[in-house]
């Protein structure tokens, strides 16, 4: 396809595609999806080789949020049954982080629900960052605390934070349909504050909220203009109890096209598959590694993810390697600022992960019994069976999944 050849050439030169070209990627047919993956994979390998960066989420404070983000299970008035707890102590957070680092993660993402941190909250997080870094040499730490006030990004940087995450989530034109308690401009302002403080900026999107192709291209082009080091791509999990509970709009092929479009528009940026990969990509997750160079390991903020060991096996089986702690994630021209980034402030909490952790899932027993019991889901059928609220790890007495 002439389109794909053009996009590969532009990606290797870091040249921005046209809006029409980006829209054309999303409009390709399922018959062409492997061609799209192969083309975007050339750009991914040019800038990042076959390395996959592993990141680990620690939910410092779960639920109890005053914001009304429609996609989020932690939102105001949520009835989703998620874990709800106030701030973890630094030693508790450090213990949770250690599990992910032992599983191969090189970056810890510290996330807290809420509109934004108070100065006292920043002090709390500073203590947590110090505890994690004292006990884990060379670890990268990303903070994800909501909207920042003046001076707070600088204080996080002084405390040892390497990055700050705050996602745009959707296009400016549709943002008011998703959230009313803050604005799109508020989010842009926080990303700019992180940049100005010398933090590695991380900002991404959530796909599957009923947006149009034009909305997806709008938000990705806006991200390119903001120039974050990391762009997490979340796929909405429509959790019961949230306003978007009926929005099951994604197929594995659609997810692959979205990731490819992001890679073409942001060729030299860390593209991370964040919330929802297990639910929407399912058995096609390995193909997505040809597009993204980063994933989260184990569980998400409020929901369970694929077993950490299954993630590692998937990476190896697909012919990729886990990025080492001593390797620089970003290409040399970006490496002056420590690169990477974090995941979603909301979408992981909105329900990401597999109900089965790589075991036998809902069918157990002998091989013969399993064969008789297996049913094949219909195409595009909502996979609510793949969503499970997190009941282990941070905020519980059970071991985390990492």
C-alpha positions in Angstrom: 0.0 0.0 0.0 1.4 3.4 -1.0 -0.1 4.9 2.2 1.9 2.5 4.4 5.2 3.0 2.5 4.7 6.8 2.9 4.0 6.5 6.6 7.1 4.3 7.2 9.3 6.8 5.4 7.9 9.7 7.5 8.2 7.7 10.7 11.9 7.0 10.1 12.4 10.7 9.6 10.2 11.8 12.5 8.0 13.6 10.0 4.4 14.3 11.0 1.8 12.5 8.9 -1.1 14.4 7.5 -4.4 14.1 9.3 -5.8 12.4 6.2 -3.0 9.8 6.4 -3.7 9.2 10.1 -7.4 8.8 9.4 -6.7 6.4 6.5 -4.8 4.1 8.9 -7.9 3.9 11.1 -10.1 3.3 8.1 -8.1 0.3 6.8 -10.0 -3.0 6.6 -9.4 -6.1 8.9 -8.0 -7.8 5.8 -5.2 -5.3 5.8 -4.5 -5.2 9.5 -1.3 -7.4 9.3 0.1 -5.1 6.6 -0.6 -2.1 8.9 1.1 -3.9 11.9 4.1 -4.8 9.7 4.6 -1.2 8.5 4.3 0.4 11.9 6.5 -2.3 13.3 9.4 -1.1 11.1 9.1 2.3 12.7 8.9 0.8 16.2 12.0 -1.3 15.6 14.0 1.6 14.0 13.7 3.6 17.2 13.3 1.0 19.9 14.6 -2.3 18.5 12.9 -5.3 20.0 13.0 -4.0 23.6 9.8 -4.0 25.8 9.9 -1.7 28.8 8.0 -3.0 31.8 6.2 -0.6 34.2 4.5 -1.3 37.5 1.5 0.5 39.0 1.2 1.2 42.7 -2.2 2.7 43.7 -1.4 4.9 46.6 -5.0 6.0 47.3 -7.9 4.2 45.8 -11.4 5.6 45.2 -12.9 8.5 47.1 -12.4 10.9 44.1 -14.5 14.1 43.7 -14.1 14.2 39.9 -16.8 12.8 37.6 -14.7 11.2 34.8 -17.2 8.9 33.1 -14.7 6.2 32.3 -13.3 5.8 35.8 -14.3 3.3 38.5 -13.0 5.7 41.2 -15.2 8.6 40.1 -17.6 10.6 42.3 -20.5 8.4 43.3 -19.0 5.2 41.9 -20.9 2.0 42.7 -18.4 -0.4 41.2 -17.3 -2.2 44.4 -13.6 -1.4 44.0 -11.1 -1.2 46.9 -11.3 2.1 48.7 -8.5 3.2 51.0 -6.6 6.3 51.9 -2.9 7.0 51.5 -0.5 4.1 51.8 2.5 4.7 54.1 5.9 4.9 52.4 7.0 1.5 53.6 3.8 -0.1 52.3 4.2 1.6 48.9 7.8 0.6 48.7 6.9 -3.0 49.5 4.3 -3.0 46.7 6.8 -1.5 44.3 9.4 -4.1 45.1 7.1 -6.9 43.8 6.9 -5.3 40.4 10.6 -4.5 40.3 11.4 -8.2 41.2 9.2 -9.2 38.2 11.3 -7.2 35.8 9.8 -3.7 35.9 12.2 -0.8 35.6 9.7 2.0 36.3 7.2 2.4 39.2 4.2 4.5 38.6 2.8 6.0 41.8 -0.9 6.9 41.3 -3.4 8.5 43.6 -7.1 9.3 42.9 -8.3 12.8 43.3 -8.5 16.1 41.6 -5.0 17.0 42.4 -2.5 16.8 45.4 -2.4 19.2 48.3 1.0 20.4 49.4 0.7 17.8 52.2 0.0 15.1 49.6 3.2 16.1 47.7 5.1 15.7 51.0 3.6 12.2 51.4 4.6 11.2 47.9 8.0 12.7 48.3 8.6 10.4 51.3 7.4 7.4 49.3 9.7 8.3 46.4 12.6 8.5 48.8 11.8 5.1 50.3 11.5 3.4 47.0 14.7 4.9 45.6 16.7 4.1 48.8 15.7 0.5 48.5 15.9 0.0 44.8 19.0 1.4 43.1 18.4 2.8 39.6 14.6 2.6 39.7 12.6 5.2 37.7 9.6 6.7 39.5 6.7 8.4 37.8 4.0 10.3 39.8 0.4 10.5 38.7 -1.5 12.6 41.2 -4.0 14.6 39.1 -3.9 18.4 38.4 -0.8 20.2 39.6 -0.7 23.6 41.3 2.2 26.0 40.7 5.5 24.7 42.2 4.3 21.1 42.9 6.0 19.7 39.8 9.3 21.2 40.9 8.9 19.8 44.4 8.3 16.3 43.0 11.4 16.7 40.8 13.4 17.7 43.9 12.1 14.6 45.7 13.5 12.3 43.0 10.5 11.8 40.6 11.7 11.2 37.1 8.4 11.6 35.3 4.8 12.9 35.7 1.7 11.4 34.0 -1.4 13.2 33.1 -3.5 12.0 30.2 -5.5 14.1 27.8 -7.8 11.1 27.3 -9.9 12.3 24.4 -10.2 15.2 22.0 -10.7 18.8 23.1 -14.0 18.9 21.3 -15.5 15.9 23.1 -13.8 16.4 26.5 -16.9 18.0 28.1 -19.0 15.0 27.3 -16.6 12.8 29.4 -15.8 15.0 32.3 -17.4 18.2 33.7 -15.5 18.8 36.9 -12.3 20.0 35.2 -11.4 21.0 31.6 -9.2 19.8 28.8 -7.2 23.0 29.2 -6.5 22.0 32.9 -5.0 18.8 31.7 -2.8 20.5 29.1 -1.6 22.9 31.8 -0.5 20.1 34.1 1.5 18.4 31.3 3.2 21.7 30.6 4.0 22.2 34.3 5.7 18.8 34.3 7.7 19.7 31.2 8.7 23.0 32.7 9.9 21.4 35.9 12.3 19.1 34.0 10.2 16.0 34.5 9.7 13.5 31.7 6.2 14.2 30.6 3.8 11.3 30.0 0.4 11.8 28.5 -1.9 9.6 26.5 -5.5 8.7 25.6 -8.4 6.3 26.2 -9.9 4.7 23.2 -13.4 3.1 23.1 -15.5 5.7 24.7 -17.7 6.2 21.7 -15.4 8.7 20.0 -15.0 9.1 16.3 -11.9 8.5 14.2 -11.5 12.2 14.0 -11.5 12.5 17.8 -8.8 9.9 18.0 -6.6 11.7 15.5 -7.3 15.0 17.2 -6.1 13.8 20.6 -3.0 12.1 19.1 -2.0 15.2 17.1 -2.5 17.2 20.3 -0.2 14.8 22.1 2.4 15.2 19.3 2.3 18.9 19.8 2.7 18.6 23.6 5.7 16.3 22.9 5.6 14.0 25.9 8.3 11.3 26.1 5.6 8.6 26.7 2.2 8.1 25.3 0.1 5.4 27.1 -2.8 4.1 25.0 -5.7 2.8 27.2 -8.6 0.8 25.9 -11.7 1.5 27.9 -13.1 -1.2 30.1 -16.8 -0.5 30.5 -17.2 -1.3 34.2 -20.7 -1.8 35.6 -21.5 1.2 37.8 -19.9 3.8 35.5 -21.7 5.9 32.9 -19.8 4.2 30.1 -20.7 0.6 31.2 -22.5 -0.1 27.9 -19.7 1.2 25.6 -18.2 -2.0 24.2 -16.9 -0.6 20.9 -13.5 -2.2 20.4 -12.2 -5.2 18.5 -8.7 -6.6 18.6 -8.2 -5.3 15.0 -9.5 -1.8 15.9 -7.0 -1.7 18.8 -4.1 -2.6 16.5 -5.1 0.1 14.0 -5.2 2.7 16.8 -1.8 1.6 18.2 -0.4 1.8 14.6 -1.8 5.3 14.1 -0.2 6.4 17.4 3.1 5.0 16.4 3.1 6.7 13.0 2.2 10.1 14.6 4.6 9.7 17.5 7.4 7.5 16.0 10.2 8.1 18.5 8.1 8.2 21.6 7.6 5.4 24.2 4.2 4.1 23.2 2.7 2.0 26.0 -0.2 -0.4 25.9 -1.9 0.5 29.2 -5.3 -0.4 30.5 -7.5 -2.8 28.7 -5.1 -4.8 26.6 -6.1 -8.1 28.1 -9.8 -7.4 27.6 -9.8 -6.0 24.1 -6.6 -7.3 22.4 -6.9 -10.7 24.1 -5.0 -13.4 22.1 -3.7 -10.7 19.8 -1.7 -9.0 22.4 1.6 -10.3 21.0 0.9 -8.5 17.7 0.6 -5.3 19.6 4.2 -5.6 20.8 5.2 -4.8 17.2 3.6 -1.4 17.6 4.2 -0.5 21.3 7.5 -0.7 23.1 6.1 -0.6 26.7 3.5 -2.3 28.8 2.3 -2.5 32.4 3.3 -5.7 34.3 0.6 -7.4 36.4 -2.4 -5.7 37.9 -3.8 -2.2 37.3 -5.2 0.4 39.7 -8.5 -1.2 40.6 -8.7 -4.3 38.4 -6.7 -7.4 37.8 -4.3 -7.8 34.9 -2.8 -10.7 33.2 -0.4 -12.8 35.4 3.1 -11.2 35.4 4.7 -14.5 34.4 2.3 -14.7 31.4 3.4 -11.2 30.3 7.1 -12.3 30.4 6.3 -15.5 28.4 4.3 -13.5 25.9 7.2 -11.1 25.3 9.7 -13.9 24.9 7.5 -16.0 22.6 6.9 -13.0 20.4 10.6 -12.6 19.9 11.0 -9.5 22.1 13.3 -8.9 25.1 12.6 -7.1 28.4 14.4 -3.8 28.6 17.1 -3.8 31.2 17.4 -1.3 34.1 20.7 -0.1 32.6 19.3 0.6 29.1 18.0 4.0 28.1 14.5 3.7 26.9 14.3 6.7 24.5 16.4 7.4 21.3 19.5 9.5 21.9 17.9 12.8 20.8 15.4 12.4 23.5 17.6 10.9 26.2 18.7 14.2 27.7 15.5 14.0 29.8 15.0 10.7 31.5 12.4 9.0 29.3 9.5 6.7 29.9 6.3 7.9 31.5 3.5 6.4 33.3 0.1 5.1 32.6 -3.5 6.3 33.0 -4.7 8.3 35.9 -8.1 6.8 35.3 -8.5 4.2 32.6 -6.7 1.4 34.5 -9.0 2.1 37.4 -11.9 2.0 35.0 -11.4 -1.7 34.7 -8.4 -3.3 33.1 -7.3 -6.9 33.2 -8.1 -10.5 32.9 -10.5 -12.4 35.1 -8.2 -15.4 34.5 -4.6 -14.9 35.6 -3.2 -17.3 33.0 -4.7 -20.3 34.7 -7.6 -22.4 33.7 -10.0 -19.4 33.9 -13.7 -20.4 34.1 -13.2 -24.0 32.9 -11.4 -26.4 35.1 -11.1 -30.2 35.4 -9.9 -32.8 32.9 -9.0 -32.0 29.3 -12.1 -33.8 28.1 -14.4 -31.9 30.5 -12.8 -28.6 29.4 -13.3 -29.4 25.8 -17.0 -30.1 26.3 -17.5 -27.0 28.3 -15.7 -24.4 26.1 -17.9 -22.0 24.2 -16.6 -19.6 21.6 -17.6 -16.0 22.1 -19.4 -14.3 19.2 -17.5 -11.6 17.3 -17.8 -8.2 19.0 -19.6 -9.7 22.0 -18.9 -7.8 25.2 -16.3 -9.7 27.3 -17.5 -8.8 30.7 -16.1 -12.1 31.9 -12.6 -10.7 31.5 -13.1 -7.9 34.0 -12.3 -8.5 37.7 -12.0 -6.0 40.5 -8.5 -6.1 42.1 -8.6 -7.7 45.5 -4.8 -8.2 46.0 -1.7 -6.1 46.2 -1.7 -2.5 47.4 -4.4 -1.8 50.0 -4.8 -5.5 50.9 -3.0 -8.3 52.9 -2.6 -10.5 49.8 0.5 -10.8 47.6 0.4 -8.6 44.4 0.4 -9.9 40.9 3.8 -9.1 39.3 
